[in-house]
Amino acid sequence: MIIAVVGTGYVGLVLGACLAENGNTVICVDKDQSKVDTLRAGGMPIYEPGLEELVRRNTHEERLTFSTDLAGSVRAASIVFIAVGTPQGEDGSADLQHVMAVARDVGRAMNKFTIVVDKSTVPVGTARKVRAVIAGETKQRFAVLSNPEFLKQGAAVEDSMKPDRVVIGVDKGDEAAGETMRELYAPFTRTGAPILMMDTTSAELCKYAANAILATRISFMNEIANVCELVDADVDHVRKAMGTDRRIGSSFLFPGVGYGGSCFPKDVKALLRSSQDRGYDFPILQAVEEVNQAQKERLVAKMEAHFGALKGRTIALWGLAFKPRTDDMREAPAIRIVERLLDRGAIVRAYDPAAIPVARRLFDNRITFCDRSYEALSGADALAIVTEWNEFREPDFDKMKSLLKSPVVFDGRNIYSPEHMRELGFTYFSIGR
């Protein structure tokens, strides 16, 4: 098949590369000429394990190309994916201006029957709006489908090539287009993952519902961790006991300094706003969001409880990205932590394996960025672990002690054993233990 993917951000680029890997001819379209030039030259605008190799291989085989010519790409393709951003508006709702602008341009360029697929995360009713916009621009026949993505940053390529499920929203009259999509995704589901066909409204709600329940689990466990600290219990024992219950399972039961990234915060707010617009307050989601914001303050509160005033203290940070294996700092807990430390007059020295270029744009020269993890520790009063990168899990503890001014660790991801850290001579603080 010849496919156009409009948008070369996180979702669009991964989607395009993976579709090309299955033998399709894919044109990834973006209005940003510099980004297209970078991709054509073999550069990568995002950090995602395995993606660079996939893009390079399929570009070399000429299955994957990059273009700023949306109209020409639409006319060449039989399927057009809309994968542009839906940023959060001031009221928490998803901003659909980019989706609608693409829909309008697609309608104007269309010269034959075309399947248009909403891949962006969009609120309920967007497929109907896209359909109306396109219909206002063309007399050609077309179908509008919804196909939400369920990618985890840091594992997006694997999630695309071996998905848990594929959701395809198809409204009455577009069943043939749905079968074309089933054929397109068949190579990804050979191991038996289901392709779930449903109406577009249900499909649009699937993504928000999935992310909202995962965010709820995280906030719930952070609440349990906070209770554990009050009653002198160990959240690790509690979460393991919970996880053995087959009705609950063990995923997303790890407490920490809150969730971040491009999906959970935005999607929780968007679902909350969408529900409120329809007269439903969704109190659980309001609490999930409130708990998450409060949890980002916990680590600095622990530092103040230990040191008192933080003015003049040097704090080393390991981890800036919102999670490992990505450079994404959108809504990252590290942002709130750094800002609070700076507000209190602390000096921050930070290291992250991937996110420093992004962090430089956020913090300018207000903090010191280090090229190596141990460099950040030199002369620091304490270490704060904010992102659980694998390289932080088994460090040289003797070297850590020799570099830190005092052997104090604030572990926001519970990656070390409290007993072992005490045996090594560290003053150690974690979450819920």
N, C-alpha and C positions, 0 to 999 in steps of 0.2 A: 504493500500500500504506500501511497505518497501522502505524507502527513505534515501539516504545518503546526508548530507549537509557538504560540505568541507569548513572549515573555521568557527571558533566559535567566530568571532568578533561580532560587533554590529548587522550586518545584519543576519549573519548565525545563531547566537544563538537565536535571536528573531524568525526567520523563523522556525528553528527546533522545538522550544518549541510550537509555534502556530500550526504547522502541527501535532505534537503529541497530542495536546489538542483536535483535531478533530478525534482522534482514530488511526492515522497512526503510524506505527513503524518507528522511526527516529533514525539514527545514526549520531551524530555530530562528524566530524573528524577534528583533528588539529594536526599538527606536533609538537606542543609545549607540551611536556609531563607534564610540571608543570601546564599549564593551564587545561589540561585534568584531572590531579589529583585534582586540585582545584574544578572543576565542579563535579567530582565524589563524592567529600567530602561535597558537598552542598554549596561551596563558589561561589561567583559571580565575574567575572573579570571586569564587567562594572556595572555602576549604571543606572538603567532604571526602573521606577515605574511599579510594577506588574509583572516584569519578574522573580524575584527570586521565588515567589510563584508558578508561572506557571512551572518553571523548576523543583522545588521540587516535585510538585504534579505528573508530568508526569514521572519523574525519579522513584518515588515510585511505580507508576503503571507499570513500566518497558516498557513504550512506548518510552521513551527517554533515550538513552545511549550515552556515550562519548568514543572516541577511537582515537588512533594514527595510527591504521591499515587502511590506505586508500585502499589498494588492497582488503583486505577482506570485507571492507564495500561496495566497488563498486560491488563486486561479489554477495553480498547479496541483493543489491537494484535493483529496476527496474527504478528508477529515481535518478539521481545524480545532485544536485545543486552545482554550483561553486560559492562560496560566500567569496572569499579571497579578500584582499585589492588591490586597484589599485592606489597606491600613486602617487602624482604629481611628474613628472620628472623635471629636471632643466629648461627645455624649456616650462614648463606648461602643457605638454601632459600627458596623463594617462600612467603609467608604467604597462605594461601587463605581466611582467615576471612571476609573481605568478600565474596568470590565465593560461598562457601557460604551466607552469610547472605542474599544476594540470591536465590540459587537456592531457598532455603526459602520466602522471601516470594513469589516468583513462583509456586511450586507451590501455595501457599495461596490465591493470588488467581485462579489460572487457571480460566476458565469455559467453555473451548472448546479445540479443537486449536490448539496454539501451538508455533511454532518458537523454541526458545531457543538463542542463539548465544553461545559463549564468544569475546569479542573481547579480553579481557584477556590479557596474556602469562602463560601458565600452564604448569606442568610436565606431562610425559606422564602420562596417566591421569586428568586433571582432568575431561574430558567424562564419563567413567564415574562419577566421584564426583558430579558435578552431576546426572546422570541418576538416581542412586540417591536423592539428597536430594529431588529433585522428586517422584519416585515415592512417597516416603514421605508426601507432603503432598496428593496429588490422585489422583482416579480418572480424570481427563481424559486423553485421548491427547495426546502431545507428542513432539517430536523435539529432540534436543540435538546441535548441530553445533559445529565449531571453525572459526574464521575469524580467524587471527592477522593483526595489523596490521604493516605494514612502513614506517612513517612516519619521515621524517627531520625533526627539529625545525628550524624555519626554512624548511622547504619542505613542510609537512604537507598544506596544502590542495592544492597541485599534485600531491603524491604520491597523495592520495586521489582526485582527479578524473582523473588520468592514471597509474594504477599500472603498475609493471613487470609485475606478475602479481597474481592474486587466488587465494588458497589457501582451499579449502573442505573441511573434514573431515566426511565423512558415513559413518556406520556402516551396516551391513546392516539393511534395513528402513526406512531414512529417505531412500531415494533420491528420493522425491517432494519432500521438503523441500529436498534438494540442488538440484533443478531450480528450485524457487522462488527459492533464493538465486542461482542462475545468472541468472535473469530480473532480479532486483534489481540485480545488478552489470553487466548487459549494457550500460547507457549509459556506464559507466566504461571499457569495454574495446572501444569501437568502432574504435580504431586498431589492433587486433589483439593487444593484450596477452592472454596466455593466462589462462583460468580453470582452475585445476588442481584436479581432484576427487580426493580420496584418503580413507583412513580417518582418524578423529580423532586417533589416536596419532601418525601420521606428520605430520599437520598441526600438532599441538602442538609437535613436535620441530623443525619448519621454522624457526620464529622464533628459537629458541635457536641452532640450527646456523648460521643466517645471521649473527646478531650475533657469534657466537663466532669465525667465520672472519674477519670484518672487524676485530674486536679483535685477532686474531692477526696480521693484516697490519700493523696499527699498531705493536704491540709488536715485531714482527720488524724493521720499519724503524727503530724507535728503537734497537734493538740494533746495526743496521748503522751508524746515525749515530754511535753511541758508538765503534764500531771505526774509523770514518773519522777521528775526532778523534785516535785513538791512532796511526794510520799516516799522517796528514796527507793524507787523501783528501777529496773533496768529495761529500757525500751527494746533492747535487742531480744531479750527473753520473751517479751510480750508480742513483738511482731512475728517471731518465729512460731510461737504457739498459734497466733491468728492465721498465719500462712498455711499451716498444716490442715486447716479446715477447708475441705474441697469446695465449699460454697464461697469461700473468700479468695483463696490462692495467695501466693507470695509476692506477686508483682506490685510495684508502686507502694510498698509499705515501709520505705526507708525514710526516716525523719532527716531533717537537715535545716538549711537556712532558707527554704522556700523554693518554689519553682519559678522559672523564667522562660525566655525563648520567644520565638515568633508565633507560637500556637496557643499554648495553654492560657497565658494572660489575655490575649486578644480574643480567643474564642469563648472563654468564660464571660468576658464583658459583653461580647456580641450577642451571645445567647441570652444573657440576662437582660440586655436592652431590648432585644427582639421580643422577649416574653412580656416585658413591662409595656411595650408599645401595644400589646394585645390585651392588656389589663391583668396580667399575672405577674406578681412580684418576685417569684422564685426565691424565697428566703434562704434556701440551702446554698444556692450559688452566691448570694450576697455574703453569707458567712464564710464560704470558701475563699472569696477574694479578700475579705477583711483579715482572716487568719494568715493568709499568705503575705500580705503586706506587713503584718506585725512580726512574722517569723524572720523577715529580713533584718529586723532590728536586734535579734537575740544575741548574736555574736558580739556586737559592740557593747551591749548591756553586760555581758559576762566579763568583757575586758574592763569596763568601768568598775564592776563589783570587785575585781581583783586588784587593779592598779589605783583606783580612785580617779583622779584627774588624768586625762590622756594627753594633755598639752605637753609637747616636747618629746613624747614617747615615739619610738620608731617601731612600726608594725610591719612585718614582712607578710606579704600575701602570696600564697600558692594557689593559682587558679583565678581566672577572670571571666572566661566563657561561662555561659549559663549551664553547660554540661560538658563532659569530656568529648573528644573527637569532633569538635567543631570550633570555629572562631566566632560564632554568633554571640553577641553580647546584648541582644535585645531583651530588655526587662531582666537582665542578669542580676541575681542578688549581690554580686560583687559591686555593682554600681552604687547601690544604696549603702553598702558597707564602707566603700571608699569615701563617699560623700559625708557620711556621718563621722568618720575618722578625721577627715579634713576640717569639718565643722568644729571639732573638739580640739583642733590644734595639733593633731598627731602628724607624724611624718610617715609616708607610705612608700614601701619598696615592693614592687610586684613582679611576679614571673608567671607566664602562661606559655605552654608549648605552641599555641597557635593564635591566640587572640590579641597579642600585643599591638600589631598594626591597627586593629580596630580600637583598642583602648587608648592609643595615642590620640586618635581623633576625638575621643570623648573627654579625656582629662588634660590634654595639652601637656604642659610642663609642671602640672601640679603634683604629680607623683613621679617617682623614679622607676623606670622600667629596666629590668635586668635580663641579660642574655642567657643566664643559667640559673637553675633553681637555687643552688647554694649561695650564689652571689647575693640573692635577696636577703639572706639571713645575716650577713656580715654586720655586726654591731646592733642588730635589732633587739628590742626588748621582748618581743614575742613573735611567734609565727601563727598566722591564721590560715587555715586550709578552707578554701571556699569552693573549689571544683575538684572532684575526685579523679583526676587523671591517673592512669595506671602507674606512671613513673613516681608518683608520690607515695605509693603504698608500701614500698620496702626501701626506704632511704637509708643512708649511712647515719644512724642516730648519733654515734660518737662525733662525727663531723658536724652534725647539727648543733650539738651541745657546745662544741668548741667555737662555733661562729656566732651563736646567739649571745647577747649580753647576759641574758638570764634564760634558763631552760624552761620556757613557758610556751605551751602549744594550745591554741583554741581550734579545735577540730570541728568544723561545721558540717562534715560529712561522715563522721564516725568511722574513719578508715583504720584507726589504730585501737588496740586493746587497752583499756584503762589500766588494767593490772600490769601489763608489760611496760607501759609508759612510766608508771610509778616505780617499777623495778629498775628502770634505766635512769631514774633520777629526774624525770620531767615533772613539772607541775602541769597537769593536763585537764582540759575542760572539753567536754563533748556535748552532744544534744540528747537529753533524756537518759543519761547514764550517770 
